[in-house]
Amino acid sequence: MPAPAVPERPAPASSRRQRGALRGPLLWLGAALAATAVVAAVDPNEPGHYPTCPLLASTGLYCPGCGTLRALHALAHGDVSTALARNPLTVLAVPVGMWLWLRWARVGWGGASAVRTAAPAWVQWGAATLVVAFGIARNLPGLTLLSPA
């Protein structure tokens, strides 16, 4: 006669919660790595690989994001000076994004408590002001230093 089946012991609730809390950061990390690999492999400097910026195509003005793909391509190849020439705001945003991701993953790992989930209002307004000011400044006549061309 076979031995009675012993039910498997479920994983502790804290372990299941930890895996669930890490799912979001790990999915974002995978998506960011895949997107970086595509941008590194497919050169945005070659015409026809990526769509044109709708604002640039319709008005001839550079948006704050114009040059981001070329900047990320340069960063993926280790060329920081070219990346800064294409979009300095993107180059500054990459380490900030990495820091925010690390904070998120640390909370999911259980190393810190999620006391505050959003930045204070002054940080959000400051970031929005910086992006708008950058978008305006790169379209001013004579200020070609900020243009992605």
N, C-alpha and C positions, 0 to 999 in steps of 0.2 A: 504494500500500500504506500502510495507516494506521501511525502511529508506535506503538511498543510502549507499553503502559500502564505508567506509573510508579506503583508503590504509594505511597499517601499515607504521609507520615511520622507516626508516632504522636506524641502530645504527650509531652513529657518526663515521666518518672515523678514528679518533684517537683510538677509542675503538676497531674497527676491526683490525687496524694495531697492536695494543697492543696484542690482542689475537693471531694474526698470528706470532708475534715476540716471544711469549712465547711458541708456539707450539713445537719448536725444543728442548728447555731446558726441557720442561715437558715430552716429549717423551723419551729423554735420561735419565731423572730421573726414569721414569717407567721401562725402560730397565735395568738400573743399579740395581734398587731394586729387579726386578724379577731375574736377574742373581745372585745377592747376596743371595736371598732366596733359589735358587737351590743349590748353592755351600754350603750354610749353612746346607741344608737338606741332600744332597748327599755327603758323606764324600770322599774326593779325596785320603785319605790315604788307602782306601780299593781298591784293584786291580780290574780292569775291569770296573770301572764307567766312567772314562775319558780316552781319547787316550793318548798315550805316546808322549813325545816331540820328533819330528822327528830328530832334531839334536842329542839329547841324544841317541836315538835308532840307528842312523846310525854311529855316531862317538864316542860315549861314553863321549862327552864333554857336560858340562852344558851351556845352553844359558842364557842370562840375565833374561829370563822369567821363567826358571825352578824353580819350587816351588811356583809359584804365586797362583795356585789354593789352595794349602795347606795353604799358608799364609792368603789368603782371608777367608778360612774356619775358621782358628784360630781367625782372627779378628772378624768375624761374631759371634763367641762364646766368645769374649772378652779376648782372650788369646794373649796378645801383645808379650810376650816373645817367645812363640812358633812361632808366625808370623815372628818375627825378625830373628829367627833361620832358617826359611824356605826360606825367600827372603826379606832381609832388604830394597832393592830398592823398592819393592812393598809397604812396610809399609810407606816409605817416599813419594811415589807417590800418595797414597790415599788422604792425606790432600791437596796436590797440586792440584789434580784433583777436589776435592771438592771446593777449592778456585776458580779455573777456571770456574767451573760450576756456582757458585754463581755470579761471575762477568758477565757471559753470561746472566744469568737470570735477573740480575739487569738492564742490558742494555735493555733486552726485556721488562721489566716492565716499563721502561721509567725513571728510577731513575738516569741514567747516560748516557752520550752520547758515542757512539761507535767511539771514535776518532781513536783508534788503535785496529785492529782486530787480529794482529799477534804479537808474542813476537819479540823483537829485534833479529837481527841475532846472536849476541854474546850469547844470552840466548839459542837459538836453537842449536848452535854449542856446547855450554857448556853441554847441556842436552845429546846430541848425544855422546859427548866424555865421559861423566859419564857412560852412558849405555855400551859403548864399553869397557871402562876400568873395569867396574864391571864384564862384561862377561869374560874378560881375567883373572882378579884377582881370580875369583872363580874357575878357572881351574889350577892355579899354584900349583905345588907340595908343600905339607906342609901347605897350606893355607886352611885347611878344615873348618875354621870358616865360610866361605862364601858359602860352598856347601849346597845344599838344603836337603841332606840326613839326 
